[in-house]
Amino acid sequence: MSAAPSEVILFSDILTPLSGMNIPFDIIKGKGPVIFDPINTDAEVDQVREFDPEESVPYVGKALTILREEVNNEAAVLGFVGAPFTLASYVVEGGSSKHFSKIKRLAFSQPKVLHALLRKFTTSMAKYVQYQADNGAQAVQIFDSWATELSPVDFEEFSLPYLKQIVDTVKQTHPDLSLILYASGSGGLLERLALTGVDVVSLDWTVDMAEGRRRLGPDVAVQGNVDPGALFGSKDFITNRINDTVRKAGRWKHILNLGHGIKVGTPEENVAHFFEVAKAIRY
């Protein structure tokens, strides 16, 4: 069995749906996403519309359709969406955050307000996943980038049930669609990530692959998890890290990948080497 790379990804920022939900924002150079009117009250949550992808982002569907035709089933087309808690973090904090004090204040002092917002994101993102699948995506990755800012007990209240609802809703209409979940720094939450019902859990490089495999159990596939920083090393170093990851992942249900995005300044020839080694692997 070959471990050759087999995915084509449609990149569309996870915040793309916000404008269609009546949450205006922009991405400012040097600063990142800025939410013009952060949400903190019941009245503000009431102004949030449920997302209609066909109406708000028809270009995403068109792009997926074109990609699917272009790759001609020689590679899987992968879409992606943001998870409810991560999207809520952006719109409550007003953008990126280091301490997440605003959303935690809302969670712990006005949980009903946050739950109302999370419900809207959950319904909307389930619809968005279905839309992407209907237009050619064969797998969809859900990014819960900020869920790991939560303690395990708070993850169980403010993230887990909403992720599970997305999975359950999508599986009712698209039972064969592979759903992947990624949350950076998720070592303390792995067992709970598996409870969402996703098909694949993507591990970052801070988790030993063998330990991650053991903790997730045999029914969940794993993705990852070579340290992106390893691509600054020699070609022999990169090869050894790839082989170590593959060996620890075992012979089944593993998608070889980095544990996060490629870092700025990574030598292109080392990225090419990563793919060459990956394609040459035989189990």
RAUR-V502250 format. One record per residue. N is the residue number from 0. RES is the residue in three letters. SS is DSSP state (H for helix, E for strand, L for the rest). Layout:
n=(N:N)
res=(RES:RES)
ss=(SS:SS)
//
This chain:
n=(0:1:2:3:4:5:6:7:8:9:10:11:12:13:14:15:16:17:18:19:20:21:22:23:24:25:26:27:28:29:30:31:32:33:34:35:36:37:38:39:40:41:42:43:44:45:46:47:48:49:50:51:52:53:54:55:56:57:58:59:60:61:62:63:64:65:66:67:68:69:70:71:72:73:74:75:76:77:78:79:80:81:82:83:84:85:86:87:88:89:90:91:92:93:94:95:96:97:98:99:100:101:102:103:104:105:106:107:108:109:110:111:112:113:114:115:116:117:118:119:120:121:122:123:124:125:126:127:128:129:130:131:132:133:134:135:136:137:138:139:140:141:142:143:144:145:146:147:148:149:150:151:152:153:154:155:156:157:158:159:160:161:162:163:164:165:166:167:168:169:170:171:172:173:174:175:176:177:178:179:180:181:182:183:184:185:186:187:188:189:190:191:192:193:194:195:196:197:198:199:200:201:202:203:204:205:206:207:208:209:210:211:212:213:214:215:216:217:218:219:220:221:222:223:224:225:226:227:228:229:230:231:232:233:234:235:236:237:238:239:240:241:242:243:244:245:246:247:248:249:250:251:252:253:254:255:256:257:258:259:260:261:262:263:264:265:266:267:268:269:270:271:272:273:274:275:276:277:278:279:280:281:282)
res=(MET:SER:ALA:ALA:PRO:SER:GLU:VAL:ILE:LEU:PHE:SER:ASP:ILE:LEU:THR:PRO:LEU:SER:GLY:MET:ASN:ILE:PRO:PHE:ASP:ILE:ILE:LYS:GLY:LYS:GLY:PRO:VAL:ILE:PHE:ASP:PRO:ILE:ASN:THR:ASP:ALA:GLU:VAL:ASP:GLN:VAL:ARG:GLU:PHE:ASP:PRO:GLU:GLU:SER:VAL:PRO:TYR:VAL:GLY:LYS:ALA:LEU:THR:ILE:LEU:ARG:GLU:GLU:VAL:ASN:ASN:GLU:ALA:ALA:VAL:LEU:GLY:PHE:VAL:GLY:ALA:PRO:PHE:THR:LEU:ALA:SER:TYR:VAL:VAL:GLU:GLY:GLY:SER:SER:LYS:HIS:PHE:SER:LYS:ILE:LYS:ARG:LEU:ALA:PHE:SER:GLN:PRO:LYS:VAL:LEU:HIS:ALA:LEU:LEU:ARG:LYS:PHE:THR:THR:SER:MET:ALA:LYS:TYR:VAL:GLN:TYR:GLN:ALA:ASP:ASN:GLY:ALA:GLN:ALA:VAL:GLN:ILE:PHE:ASP:SER:TRP:ALA:THR:GLU:LEU:SER:PRO:VAL:ASP:PHE:GLU:GLU:PHE:SER:LEU:PRO:TYR:LEU:LYS:GLN:ILE:VAL:ASP:THR:VAL:LYS:GLN:THR:HIS:PRO:ASP:LEU:SER:LEU:ILE:LEU:TYR:ALA:SER:GLY:SER:GLY:GLY:LEU:LEU:GLU:ARG:LEU:ALA:LEU:THR:GLY:VAL:ASP:VAL:VAL:SER:LEU:ASP:TRP:THR:VAL:ASP:MET:ALA:GLU:GLY:ARG:ARG:ARG:LEU:GLY:PRO:ASP:VAL:ALA:VAL:GLN:GLY:ASN:VAL:ASP:PRO:GLY:ALA:LEU:PHE:GLY:SER:LYS:ASP:PHE:ILE:THR:ASN:ARG:ILE:ASN:ASP:THR:VAL:ARG:LYS:ALA:GLY:ARG:TRP:LYS:HIS:ILE:LEU:ASN:LEU:GLY:HIS:GLY:ILE:LYS:VAL:GLY:THR:PRO:GLU:GLU:ASN:VAL:ALA:HIS:PHE:PHE:GLU:VAL:ALA:LYS:ALA:ILE:ARG:TYR)
ss=(L:E:L:L:L:L:E:E:E:L:L:L:L:L:L:H:H:H:H:H:H:L:L:L:E:E:E:E:L:L:L:E:E:E:E:L:L:L:L:L:L:H:H:H:H:H:L:L:L:L:L:L:H:H:H:H:L:H:H:H:H:H:H:H:H:H:H:H:H:H:H:L:L:L:L:E:E:E:E:E:E:E:L:H:H:H:H:H:H:H:H:H:H:L:E:L:L:L:L:L:H:H:H:H:H:H:H:H:H:L:H:H:H:H:H:H:H:H:H:H:H:H:H:H:H:H:H:H:H:H:H:H:H:H:L:L:L:L:E:E:E:E:E:L:L:L:H:H:H:L:L:H:H:H:H:H:H:H:L:H:H:H:H:H:H:H:H:H:H:H:H:H:H:L:L:L:L:E:E:E:E:E:L:L:L:L:L:L:L:H:H:H:H:H:L:L:L:L:L:E:E:E:L:L:L:L:L:L:H:H:H:H:H:H:H:H:L:L:L:L:E:E:E:E:E:E:L:H:H:H:H:H:L:L:H:H:H:H:H:H:H:H:H:H:H:H:H:H:H:L:L:L:L:E:E:E:E:E:L:L:L:L:L:L:L:L:L:H:H:H:H:H:H:H:H:H:H:H:H:H:L:E:L)
//
